Amino acid sequence: MDIYAKLGVRTFINARGPLTRMGGAIMPPEVIDAMVTASKSSVYLAELQDAIGARIAAMTGNEAAMVTNGAAAGIVLAIAACMTGDDRKKMASLPDTNSCKNEVIVQHHMRFSEDCALRNTGARLVEIDGAGAHGIAALKAAIGPKTAALFTTDWTGSRTISIHDLVPIAREHNLPVVVDAAAGLPPAKNLWKFTREMGADLAIFSGGKGLRGPQSSGLVVGTKQLIDAMKMQSVPHCYIGRPMKVGKEEMVGLYAALECLLATPDEERNEQLEKLRRQIESRLRHFAFLKFENDGDRLTIKWNESARAMTAEDVAARMRSGTPAIECSCTEGLHLHVSMLRDGEAEIVAARLAKIFGD
């Protein structure tokens, strides 16, 4: 019997993307095989962490790399390293930061629920707002003697101070720039874009989203000095990162997932996503009231809800209540993320939608 059936836990077709609350991505066979192999031997975790970190650094053109147990843990360790450096006395004091530079500057619109990972270290968040010359002036004014780091995301837009603008200011004040790019893979080039090309000190990625590694894994790439300090904060050392243990299986699984990502050209991956989008869209084209938009792995379907008397929320609820259940999102239209669909599932999604729109 399937383990989920045995437990009485529902499964579903995931057309919503590799969200944490939905179990992340489904791992490819190469990753699962690597994890099974890793589970059969005992190793020294610190030695494995160093070996995999060195291999990933070489593969991505970074000074150093570290596997964490999720992107949020990567944020905790990165900010802790920015505050303490390699000072073990300061490490032992966290989350008491009285002896440290403990202010982290973050743009107001980049505050989100997961930034509790920043505050878990004991850091004090200093918000700035604005873009362009106004935003840069606000950033410079916010930097002070207690500033430990500039924290940003890979978001872009008119409200955002870009990483290109942040880095020169950080260099003037000898401050590190930490980039949260949790959902930034693929494309593979992001593994070196933020650090090697744009000059950030650390970039943090989720292992269980687009990378399709173990959900409880993450990856940090960047400068050797900061990543060495992150390792000191973590297992097997008893500092703030001690509860954030990465197992040998997760380390090896993430490494295998990264190999898979780098071995598949982005063009080939995009062609596969386009094929899945077209498969769903072609099944629904005869409904003249539907409009389709494509963006990466997402197919958005829109219609005049007042004329059709059916909202996107109604459709999403019917998708979820059917057998098998299908999860999709419904903000300003119905959104289908095709990257998590397995063989045959695009046809099931399309058939369900055709029935709903045809009723």
N, C-alpha and C positions, 0 to 999 in steps of 0.2 A: 504494500500500500504506500502511496505517496506520503511523505512525511507531513506535508501540510494537511492532507486529508485526515491523517491519523490524529493530528492535533486539533482538527476542527477549525483551521485557519483558512480564510478565503484567499484565493489567488485571483489575478485579473490580468487582462491584456493591458500593457502599459503604453498608452499613447499620450502620456502627460510628461514624460521625461524622467531622468534619473534623480528624482527628488529623494532626500534623505528619509522622509517619513514613509516613502513607498519602497524602501529597500534598496535604493540606488540602482546602478546598472546591473544587468545580467552579465556575468563574466564569460568571456570566450573560453573554449576548451583548453587553450594553451595556458591560460592563467590558472584554471582549476587543476590541471595536471601538475603545474609547478608547485602549487600549494600542497597538493597531496604528497609529492616527492619530499618537500621540505618538512612535512610533518613526521617523516619516518626516521629522522636522525636528530641527535642533540648537538647543539652548537653553542658557542659563546655569543650572546646577543650583541655585545659591543663590537666584537670582531666582525660579525655579519653586517652590522650597521655601517661600519667603516668600509667594508669591501663593496657593498652595494652602493653606498654613497659615492665612493671613488669612481665606480663604473658609470653611474648615472651622470656624474659631473663631466666625465670624459665624453659621454654620448651627447650631452647637451651644451658643451662648451662653457660650462660654469666652473668656478673655482672649487665649489663643494656642493654637496647635496645631502639631504637627510630624509628618511622615511618617518612619518609621524602617524599617529593613529587618528587620522582625519585632519581636514584643513583647519578646523577650530583649534585643535591641539597645536597645530603648526603656528597659529597666531599667538597662543599663550606662550609657547617656547620662544618665538621670535621676539616678542615684546619683552619678555623676561631677559633675554640675552642683551637687548638694547639697553636695558636699565642697569644690569649688573656687570656686563662684560664677563671676564673670567675670574672675578672676585668672589671666592667661595663664601666669604663672610656675608656679602650682600645677597648671594643666592640663598643662603640659609635663613635670611631674614624675611624673604618674600612670603606672603603678600604685604608685609610691613615694608613700606618703601621710604621711610624717613631718611635712610642713609644713602638713597639713590636719586639720580635724576629720574623723576617719575611722571613727567607730563608727556602725553602723546597727542600730537595735533592731528585732527581729523576734520574733513569737510562735513558740514552739517547734513547735506543730503545723502551722505554715505553712512550715516548712522542707521543701523538696522538691528533686528533682534539678536543676531549672532555676535554683535559687538560686546556681549557679555564676556567673550573670550579675552578681549582687551582688558576689561575691568577685573577679571579674575586674578590678574597678576598684581593687583594693587595700584595699577596705573591710574592717573587722573586724566580724563579726556578733556582736551581743550578744543572747542568747536570754532571753526571759522566759516564764513559764508561769502559767497560771491565768486565771480570768475573774472578773467581778464585782468586789467590793471588793478581793479578794486580788490579782487581776490588775492592777488599777489601781495598787495599792500597789507591786507589783513593777515596773511600768512607771516610776513616779515615782522609784523607787530606782535604776533602771538609767540614768536620764538623768544625764549628767555633762558636764564641759567639752569632751570629745572627741566628743560626740554630734553627728552630722551630719544624721540623718533618722530618721523612724519609717516603717518599711516594713510594709505590710499587704496583704492580698488582699481580694477581694469575698466571701470565704466568710462564712457566718453559722453560728451554733450556740451551744450552751451553753458550749463551751470558749473562745469567742472574745471578745476585747475589741473592741467594735464601733467602727466609724469615728466614730460620734457621740461615743463616750467618748474616743477618741484625740485628736480634733481640739482640744478645749479645753485638754487637757494640753500638746499641742504648741504651741499659741498662747502659753501661759504662759511657755514656754521659747524662743520664737521659732525653732521647729524646723519644717521641712516634713514633710508627710505624703504618702507616695507609695503609690498603690494599684495593685496588679497585678490587673487585670480582664481578662486576656488572652482568656478565653472568655466575656466578659460581654456580648456582642452576638449577637443581639438580646436584650432589647428596646432600642429606640433611646434611651429615656430615660436609660439608663446613661451616655450620652455627656455628660450634664450633671448627673446625679444625684450622683456622688461628689464632684465639684468644686463646682459652683455651689450645690447644695442641701445637701451634707453638709460642705463646707468643706475637702476635701483639696486639696493644692497641685497634684498631678499624678495623672492616671489613665491607665493604659497598656492598650491593646487590641491583639489580634492582627488583622492584616488578612486572613488566610487562613482563618479559622474561620467563625463565624457571619456576619461581615461579607461574606464571599464575594468578597473582593478577591484580589490576587496573594498567593500563600503567603509570599513573601519580603518582605512588608510588614507594618508595624505603625503604630499611631497613638498619639500622646501628646497629651493636652489638659490645660490648666491655666494656671498663672500665666505672664505674659509674661516676668518676670524669670528664672525657671528655664528656660523653653523657649528664651529667647535664649542662655542659658549652654549649653544642650544643643547648639544649632546651632553655637556656637563650638567645641565639642568634636569636631564631625563634619566631613564633607566640605563644602567643599574644604580645610578646615584640617587640619593634620597633628598632631592630638592623639589621644587614646585611641580616638576614634570613627572614625578614618580608614579602617580596614578595613571599616567597616559602611556601605558606600556604597549609597545608594538611587538606582536609575536613574530616568530621566524616565518610563519606561513604568510602573514600580511606583507612582510618585507619582500619576500621572494615573489609573492603574487603581484605586488606593485611593479617590481622590476620586470616581470614577464609582461605585464600590461603595457609598460613603457616600450619594451621591445616591439610589441605588436603595433603600437601606435606609430613608431618611427619606421616600421617596415612597410606600412601602408601609405602610399602617396595621398595627400589631401584630395587631389583631383579624383582618384579612384573612390575615395570615401564619399565625396560629394555626388559623384555619379550614382552611387548606390542609393543615397538619400533621395535624389531626384527621381529615380526609378520608382521608389516606394510612394512618393508624393503623387506622381503621375498615375500610378495604379489606383489610388483612392480617388483622385480627381476624375479620371476617365469614367469611372463607374457612376459618377454623380453629375456628369456634364449635361445630361438631358433634362435636369431640373433647371429651367431657365431662370428661376428666381434666385439661384445661388451665385455668389461671386467668390472667386478664389484668389488668395494671396500666398506667395511662397517666400520664406525667409529662412535660409539655412536648413535645419532639420524640421522646420515647422510649416505645416499647411494650415492656413486660416480660412475658414468658411464663414461668409457673412450673407445675410438676407434682410429684407425689410420685415422686421419682427411684427410690426403692427398689421401689416397686410397678411402675413402668414399665420398670425395668432399662435406663434410658438417661439419662445425665447431660447437663447443659447443655453441658459440654465436648464430649461426643460429638456433639451436634447441631451445635455451632459447627464442629467439624472436618468433618462431612459437608457443611455449607453451603460451606465453603472448598474442599473437594475436588471439588465438582461443576463443571459447565460451563453457564453461566459461574460463576466463583468468586464467592461472596458472603461478605463479611466482617461479622461481628457479634461482640458481646462476651458473656461468659458468667460473670459473677460473681453468685452467688445468683440464678440464673435466666438466661434467654436475653434479651438486650437488643437491640432493634432501634431504631436512630436513623434516623428517616425523613426528616430534613431534607436529606440528601444524595442521596436517591433521585431519579432522573430519570424522565421520562415512560415508563410501562410497567414500570418496575422493581419497583414494589410488588407487582404481579401475579406477577412472576417469583419474588420472595421468598416470597410466600404459597404459590405452587404447590410450591416446593421444600420448604417446611416441611410442607405437607399430605402430600407423599409420604413424608417422613422419619417423621412421626408416625403415618402409616398403615401403614408397613411392619411 
